[in-house]
Amino acid sequence: MVTIATTDRVDRDGLLEFVRPRHQMTLMTTRRDGRPQMSPVTGGVDADGRIVISTYPQRAKAANLRRDARATVLVHSDEWNGAYVQVDGTAEVLDMPSQEAEDALVEYFRCISGEHPDWDDYRQAMRRQGKSLIRITPESWGPIATGGFPPDRAPA
């Protein structure tokens, strides 16, 4: 079977509709020397349409984003050959202990996994682990794309 590549340009609502059910992502930040640093991450979309990713404050991605807030996220489908989209935006890093970070980590969990059986226990775990949350505001994005042959080059 021949697969034809596709590209579908979408508005912000279409982008968020595509990203919400997809949680496998690659986050790209910029190292101090200007080279890219990439991390496979689990992410979601918060109520304000930001891509959210949980991490720890000492991780390279968090340190890089504190220095240079530019971020790129490649959102993958569950299937390797499924649709994907690249999103570019500006990031902020929220650290525990702060009420804002704690509440944002609750929302992060909800947008990926739904309701937690014990929110007090979850909040306590986030405080104990000293978690951080990265929030990326999408500013531009490519088309939602799939791989395959360009339509004019597909074998007959």
PyMOL commands that set and color helices and strands:
alter all, ss='L'
color gray80, all
select helices_A, chain A and resi 12-19+60-67+99-113+119-129+151-153
alter helices_A, ss='H'
color red, helices_A
select strands_A, chain A and resi 6-8+24-30+36-45+51-55+70-75+85-95+132-141+144-146
alter strands_A, ss='S'
color yellow, strands_A
deselect
rebuild
show_as cartoon
